[in-house]
Amino acid sequence: MNRLQTFRYITLPSIRSIMIIAFLLNSIGILQGFTLVYVLTNGGPGFSTYILSFYIYKVAFTYFNMHYASVLSLLFIFIVAVFVYAMLKLTSVEKYLGLSRAGGNE
């Protein structure tokens, strides 16, 4: 076995679950890029750097439309949940983390 085969067949499968969890957490952090937009550009010029979390903030605390902001927050939570669920299903991380159902046909 050479080094590439050792990495591919031994090292990579052993750290796969950790890599997937790190990817998911980083992806969620990217979706929540509020602080970066707020500090650097405050949404400008115009609306060019608006993201969903910053838009929710603007609607709630600039326009004082709390009802609409709460609906947008629920939409944001739903989008993140669907994204995480899709990532878990696409990567089949359940078997590596022990999340698969007992008694299921695997």
Buried (B, 14 or more C-beta within 10 A) or exposed (E): EEEEEEEEEEEEEEEBBEEBBEEBEEBEEEBBBBEEBBEEEEBEEEEEBBBBBBBBBBBBEEEEBEEEBEEBBEEBEEEBEEBBEEBBEEBEBBEBEEEEEEEEEE
